[in-house]
């Protein structure tokens, strides 16, 4: 790894946090539901919650709207023990993201409201107010790169974090609906990857960055991993391949009875980072990330389902290591 983490490490997570609005009970279709259950949501919000569940120090860098949804998110962050000193509350017409979703594995509907999204109004001025030397790692999701001014602010954050000696980690988290075109996304992602130490993404996302096929994306992940970066190339049910200078290895997935498809990537990232902070090997960190992903898709919610170290340990003791 290009930088080291310890159990005393402080994490800064950059990107979207919002409200998840789940049709209840599990299995219900949103249009037929008679009640809904709320939870903290958003990829970066979920990752921060997962890191906090491991007992680590973590803060969020984002913007929320000055309304009931924004205040819900702030309250949830505080309930998880996530620092909000770098969360800016915006007045005006921007809105915190709201996801109306379902807990079912087939034909899952997930309707995301992100018109004039508050998190995409993250500014360079806000980033310049962050003392990056106080953090050991910056973890961000690629959604923050999709529009200005968040795009420029995020790239600045990556540069300043790296200059401060922090480990810079990006989850590609490509959402086509957020970008003007895949071509523009590829260009911006490549610039961001240059400033990152660790790059995590799935086969579709690496293909977009490579402007090609899954094969092209896999070659790109391998090429990046043979330089000074660590890359983790996720392949869904086929597991993942990790590349770092001088080595690569494959990891399978844990078989579970999934009740929803969401949250796996966020859980993977959170437990990956927490495991590296526990000074485990990259192999063990990826394995524990895969276990956390399996746990979250088999439980209700995303942030509420993030495992503690004890829960993760019980799961690993009861499940055989997956075969790649």
C-alpha positions in Angstrom: 0.0 0.0 0.0 1.3 3.5 -0.8 0.5 4.8 2.7 -0.1 3.1 6.0 -3.2 3.2 8.2 -3.6 2.2 11.9 -6.5 1.8 14.4 -5.8 5.5 15.3 -6.4 6.6 11.7 -8.9 9.4 11.0 -10.9 9.1 7.8 -12.6 11.8 5.7 -15.3 10.6 3.4 -16.3 12.9 0.5 -19.6 12.7 -1.3 -23.3 12.1 -1.2 -25.4 11.4 1.9 -29.2 11.3 1.8 -32.3 9.7 3.0 -33.3 6.2 2.0 -37.1 5.6 2.0 -37.7 1.9 2.1 -41.1 0.3 1.2 -42.1 -1.7 4.2 -42.4 -4.6 5.0 -39.5 -6.1 3.1 -40.7 -7.5 -0.3 -43.3 -4.8 -0.8 -43.4 -2.9 -4.1 -43.1 0.8 -3.6 -46.3 1.6 -5.5 -48.3 -0.8 -3.3 -46.7 0.0 0.1 -48.8 1.5 2.8 -45.8 2.5 4.9 -42.1 3.3 4.5 -39.1 3.1 6.8 -36.3 5.7 6.7 -32.5 5.2 6.9 -29.3 7.1 6.2 -28.4 6.6 2.6 -26.1 7.8 -0.2 -22.9 6.0 -1.1 -20.6 8.2 0.9 -23.0 8.3 3.8 -23.1 4.5 3.8 -19.3 4.2 3.7 -18.9 6.6 6.5 -21.4 4.7 8.6 -19.6 1.4 7.9 -16.3 2.9 9.0 -17.9 4.3 12.1 -19.4 0.9 12.9 -15.8 -0.4 13.2 -15.1 2.2 15.9 -12.9 4.4 13.8 -12.9 8.1 13.6 -14.6 9.4 10.4 -16.0 12.7 9.2 -18.0 13.5 6.1 -17.3 16.3 3.6 -20.5 17.2 1.7 -23.5 19.6 1.5 -27.1 19.1 2.6 -30.1 21.3 2.2 -31.6 23.5 4.9 -34.8 21.5 5.3 -36.2 18.4 7.0 -34.4 16.0 4.8 -31.0 17.7 5.3 -31.6 17.8 9.1 -32.6 14.1 9.0 -29.2 13.3 7.4 -27.3 15.4 9.9 -29.1 13.7 12.8 -28.4 10.3 11.3 -24.7 11.1 10.8 -24.4 12.2 14.4 -26.2 9.0 15.6 -23.6 6.9 13.8 -20.8 8.9 15.4 -19.8 10.5 12.0 -18.2 14.0 12.3 -20.3 16.7 10.6 -17.8 19.6 11.0 -17.3 19.6 7.2 -21.0 19.3 6.3 -22.3 22.6 4.9 -26.0 23.4 5.2 -27.2 25.2 2.1 -30.1 27.6 1.9 -31.9 28.1 -1.3 -33.5 25.6 -3.7 -31.0 22.7 -3.7 -32.2 19.4 -2.2 -30.6 16.6 -0.3 -30.9 13.3 -2.2 -33.9 11.1 -1.5 -34.1 7.4 -2.7 -37.4 5.6 -2.7 -36.5 1.9 -2.8 -37.5 -1.6 -2.1 -36.2 -4.6 -0.2 -36.5 -7.4 -2.8 -33.9 -9.2 -4.9 -35.8 -9.4 -8.2 -37.1 -6.4 -10.3 -36.0 -4.0 -7.5 -37.1 -0.5 -8.1 -34.9 2.3 -6.9 -36.1 5.9 -7.7 -33.5 8.5 -6.8 -34.5 12.2 -6.6 -31.4 14.3 -7.3 -32.7 17.4 -9.0 -30.4 20.3 -8.1 -28.6 18.0 -5.7 -27.0 19.7 -2.7 -24.0 17.4 -2.6 -23.0 18.5 -6.1 -22.7 22.1 -4.9 -19.6 21.2 -2.8 -17.3 24.1 -3.5 -13.5 24.6 -3.7 -13.9 27.3 -1.0 -15.4 24.6 1.3 -12.5 22.2 0.5 -9.9 24.9 1.1 -11.3 25.2 4.7 -10.4 21.5 5.5 -7.2 20.8 7.4 -6.3 17.6 5.5 -3.2 17.0 7.6 -5.7 16.0 10.4 -6.8 13.0 8.3 -5.0 9.8 7.4 -7.2 8.9 4.5 -9.6 10.6 2.1 -12.2 8.2 0.7 -14.5 9.5 -2.1 -17.1 8.2 -4.5 -17.0 9.1 -8.2 -20.5 10.5 -8.1 -18.9 13.7 -6.7 -17.1 14.2 -10.0 -20.2 14.2 -12.2 -21.0 17.9 -12.1 -19.5 21.3 -11.2 -18.7 22.8 -8.8 -18.3 19.5 -6.9 -16.1 18.1 -9.7 -13.4 20.8 -9.3 -13.8 20.7 -5.5 -13.3 17.0 -5.4 -10.1 17.1 -7.6 -8.8 19.8 -5.3 -9.5 17.7 -2.2 -7.7 14.8 -3.7 -4.6 16.9 -4.5 -4.6 18.5 -1.0 -5.1 15.2 0.8 -2.3 13.6 -1.1 0.0 16.6 -0.5 -0.8 16.2 3.2 0.4 12.6 3.1 -3.1 11.0 3.3 -4.1 7.8 1.5 -6.4 8.8 -1.3 -9.1 6.2 -2.2 -11.7 6.4 -4.9 -14.7 4.2 -5.5 -15.5 4.8 -9.2 -19.3 4.6 -8.4 -20.3 5.5 -12.0 -23.9 6.5 -12.4 -24.7 7.1 -16.1 -27.7 9.3 -15.3 -25.4 11.8 -13.5 -23.1 12.4 -16.4 -23.5 14.2 -19.8 -21.7 11.4 -21.5 -19.6 8.3 -20.9 -16.8 10.0 -22.8 -16.7 12.9 -20.4 -16.9 10.6 -17.5 -13.9 8.6 -18.7 -11.8 11.8 -19.1 -12.6 13.1 -15.6 -12.2 9.7 -14.0 -8.7 9.3 -15.5 -7.7 12.7 -14.0 -9.0 11.6 -10.6 -7.3 8.2 -10.8 -4.0 10.0 -11.3 -4.4 11.6 -7.8 -5.5 8.4 -6.1 -3.6 5.7 -4.4 -6.3 3.0 -4.3 -9.0 2.6 -7.0 -12.0 0.4 -6.5 -14.6 -0.3 -9.2 -16.6 -2.9 -11.0 -16.1 -4.3 -14.5 -18.6 -1.9 -16.1 -17.0 1.1 -14.4 -13.5 0.2 -15.4 -14.7 -0.4 -19.0 -16.1 3.1 -19.0 -12.8 4.6 -17.8 -11.0 2.6 -20.5 -13.4 3.7 -23.2 -13.9 0.1 -24.2 -14.9 -3.4 -23.2 -14.7 -5.4 -19.9 -11.4 -6.8 -21.3 -10.1 -3.3 -21.8 -11.2 -2.3 -18.3 -9.4 -5.3 -16.8 -6.2 -4.5 -18.7 -6.5 -0.9 -17.3 -6.9 -2.1 -13.7 -3.9 -4.4 -14.1 -1.8 -1.6 -15.7 -2.7 0.8 -12.8 -1.9 -1.9 -10.3 1.5 -2.5 -11.8 2.5 1.2 -11.3 2.2 2.8 -7.8 -1.5 2.2 -7.2 -3.6 -0.6 -5.8 -6.7 -1.5 -7.8 -9.6 -3.7 -7.0 -11.6 -4.9 -10.0 -15.0 -6.3 -8.9 -16.9 -8.8 -11.1 -20.1 -9.4 -9.2 -20.8 -13.1 -8.7 -17.3 -13.9 -10.1 -15.7 -12.1 -7.2 -12.8 -9.6 -7.6 -9.2 -9.3 -8.7 -6.8 -7.1 -6.8 -3.7 -5.6 -8.4 -0.8 -4.0 -6.6 2.8 -3.5 -7.6 4.4 -6.9 -8.0 1.3 -9.1 -7.3 -2.3 -9.8 -8.0 -4.9 -12.2 -6.5 -8.5 -13.2 -6.9 -11.2 -13.4 -4.2 -14.6 -15.0 -4.5 -17.9 -14.0 -2.9 -19.7 -15.5 0.1 -22.9 -17.3 -0.7 -25.9 -15.8 1.2 -29.6 -15.5 0.8 -29.7 -11.9 -0.5 -32.9 -9.9 0.1 -31.8 -6.8 -1.9 -29.0 -5.9 -4.4 -28.0 -2.5 -2.9 -25.3 -1.6 -0.4 -22.7 -4.3 -1.3 -20.2 -1.9 -2.8 -20.4 0.6 0.1 -20.0 -2.2 2.7 -17.0 -3.6 0.8 -15.3 -0.2 0.8 -16.0 0.5 4.5 -14.7 -2.9 5.7 -11.8 -2.8 3.3 -10.6 0.5 4.8 -11.3 -0.6 8.4 -9.3 -3.8 7.8 -6.4 -1.9 6.4 -6.6 0.4 9.5 -6.4 -2.8 11.6 -3.1 -3.4 9.7 -4.3 -6.6 8.0 -2.9 -7.7 4.7 -4.6 -6.6 1.5 -5.7 -10.2 0.9 -7.5 -10.2 4.3 -8.9 -6.7 3.8 -10.5 -7.7 0.5 -11.8 -10.9 2.0 -13.4 -9.0 4.9 -14.8 -6.5 2.5 -16.4 -9.3 0.5 -17.9 -10.7 3.7 -19.3 -7.3 4.7 -20.9 -7.0 1.2 -22.6 -10.4 1.6 -23.9 -9.4 5.1 -25.4 -6.1 3.9 -27.3 -7.6 1.0 -28.9 -10.2 3.3 -30.2 -7.6 5.8 -32.6 -4.6 5.7 -31.2 -1.2 4.8 -27.7 -0.2 3.9 -26.2 2.0 6.6 -28.2 0.1 9.3 -26.8 -3.2 8.0 -23.1 -2.3 8.1 -21.4 -4.8 10.4 -19.4 -4.2 13.5 -16.0 -6.0 13.8 -17.7 -8.5 16.2 -20.5 -9.2 13.7 -18.0 -9.6 10.9 -16.0 -12.0 13.0 -19.0 -14.2 13.7 -20.0 -14.2 10.0 -16.4 -15.3 9.0 -16.3 -18.0 11.6 -19.6 -19.4 10.3 -18.8 -19.2 6.5 -16.1 -20.9 4.5 -13.7 -18.7 2.6 -15.1 -18.1 -0.9 -13.5 -19.8 -3.9 -12.5 -17.4 -6.7 
